[in-house]
Amino acid sequence: MYVHPAFTTTRETALGILRERAYGVFVVPTATAPTAVHLPFLTYEDGDEALRVELHVARANPIHKLIGEGCPALLICNGPDAYITPEWYGMPNEVPTWTYTAVHLTGTARVLSENMNRDHIDRMVSFFEARMPEKAPWTTESLAPQKMAMMMKAIVTIELRIDGVQAQLKLIQHKDETRHRGAIAGLRRRPDADSHAIADLMQETLDARLAANRAEAP
């Protein structure tokens, strides 16, 4: 992924996006064209900043047969995105743009042993159930043993060992304060959640930049 110098971000921010979204597009190459699957995932740091991701696919999905003991792979995780009309800037000679946040992970994927499926699923379920504090967490213990055994045979767990992290927050950081405030106000008038999420991120980056400018002022 090409990352514009103005839109780069930190590893910590990238990890935050991965853990907050925990959903993306997993892509592996084939002899003819890349193949992809949309799925949830879990992100782990294993010390010395080693990063790995766990995910699973249906056994009926042939993508796992392309991986085997090792295969180069890409995981794409998108955050919120929103259109910016130039009219919001309040300045002449501006053009439309699209704002977004995205993280790309590259590395080597491998299929894990079937006996690891239950532990993987339990950790994934626990991660997402923890986001629903209004209820008691659902666990796989509620499944009948026969149902559980059938489900575990129906999936394939995959690990992606990460060797590259690219993250981009395209939030018009190269624009001045006036244009920022106009775009933020315009986004907040929109009815969709992504526009409001982008407005919040733009406000955060603008506030950080203004604070840094004040700190540098004599």
N, C-alpha and C positions, 0 to 999 in steps of 0.2 A: 504494500500500500504506500503510495506517495503521501508523505506528511509535510505539509507546508510549515516552514520554520515558525511562523506566527501561531500555529495551532498545536504545537507539541505540548505534551503534558508529562507528568512524572509517572514513575512505575507504580507508586502508591495510588495515584488516581486511577491508573489503568486497572489495578487489582480491585479497587473499589467498584468500578463499573462492572467487572466480571462477576463479583460476588453479589452485587445488587441485582443485576439482570439475570445471571445464571441461566441464560437461554441464548442459543445462537445457531449458526449454520456450520456443520462439520463437513469438510470437503477433502476428498482424496482423489488422486489422479488415476486414470485408466489409459489404455492404449489409444483410445479414440477421443475421449473428452472427460473433464472432471465430473465426478458424481458427488451429490451432496445430500445431507439429511438435516432437518430442523429438529433440535432437541434441547432438553435441559442438561446442565452439567454442573459439576462441583470443582472448585479450584483449591489447590493445596500448595503450600510452601514447605519444602522438605529440608530446610536448613541451607546455609550458603546461597540463599536466594534461588535455589533450584525450584522450579515451578512445574507442576503437573496438573492435568485435568482428567477427571473421570466422567464417563458418560456411558450410555447403553443404547442399543438399537434392538429392534425386533429381529429374532433369528431368521424370520422370513425375508428380511432386508438383505440383499446380496452384498451390501457395502462391506460387511465384516469379512467376507471372503477375499476381498481385495487387500486386506490389511495383514492378516496372518501374524508372523513373528515380528514384522516391522515394515512400516510404510510412511513416507513423508506425507504430512497432512497439514491442513489449515483449519483453524476455528475462527469464525467471524462472530463477534458480539456487538450488536448495535444498541445504543441507547436511544433517547428521544431525538426527534428531528422536526424541523419546521421550516416553512417557506417564509422568506422576508421580502416584502414588497418595498421597492425603493421609495415609495411615497412616505413611508414611516420616518425616513431619515430627516425629512424637512429641508433637504439640500438638493440643488440641481445636479444633473449629469451623473446620477447614480443608477445602478442596475440591480435587478433582482438577484437573490442568492438563496442557497439552501443551507441551513445550519444543522449540525448533527454531532453526535459523539459516537466513536467506534473504536473497537480494539480488535486487532488481528494477532492471533497466536500461531506460530509455525513450530513444527517439531516432528517427532517420530511417534507414530501410533502403533500400538500392539494390542492384540486380543488377550484378555486375562482369562485365567482358568474359570471354568463354570462354577467351581466351588466358592468363588469370590462373589458371585451374583447376589446372594442374600445380604452379605455385609454391605455391599455397594448400595443396594436398594434401601436398606434400613437407614444408612447415612443420608441418602438423598431425600427420603421421605421425612426424616427428622429435620433436615435443613428447611424444607418448604413448610412443613407443619408448624415450625416455630414462628413463622410469619403470620400465624392465625391465632393470636393469644385469646381471642374471644371464645375459644372452645378447647376441650381436651384434645391433645394430639392423637391423630389416628396412627396406629402402628400395624405392621404386618402380622402381629400376634393375633389380630382379630380374624385372620383368614383361617379357614379349615386347612389342615395339613396337606390334603390332596390338592386343594386349589393353589396353595403356596408352591408346592412342588411343580405343578403344571406351569405356573407363571415363571418360575425360575428357569425352566427349560425353554421357555419361549423368548428369552432375551440373551444378548451377548454383551458383556461388559468390555469396554475399551478404555485404555489409558493413553493419554497423549503427553509425552515428555517434551516440555517446551524448551526450545533453544532461541526463539526470537519473539519479542513483544513489540508491537507497533500500536501506538494509540494516538488518536487525533480528536481534539475538541475544536470543531470549527464553529466559533461563536463570535465572529466579526471582531476578533481581538485587534485587528489592524485598523479599525475605525476609531474615530475620536469619541469623546464623551457625549457630545450632542447627538451624534448618529446612534450611539449605544442607547441612550435614553429614549429616543424616538422609537427604535426597534423594540425595546422592552415594553414600552407602553402599548405599541401595536399588538404585540404577542399576547399581552394580558387581556386584550379585548376579544381575542379569539375564543371559541367555545371548547376547543379540544385540549385534552390533558397534555399532549406533547408540546404544544405551543407554550403552555404555562411552565412546563418543566424546563424548556429551553430559556424562557425568560428568567427563571430563577438562576440557572447556570450563568447566563450572561450578566446578571446583576452581581453574582459572586465574583466573576472574573473582573468586572469593572471596578467593584469595591476594592479588590486586592491591588489592582493597578493604581488606583487613586491613592491608596494608603502607601504604596511603595514610592510613589512620586512625592508625597508629603514627607516621607522619611528621608528622602534624598535632598529635599529643598534645604538651602542654607538657613 
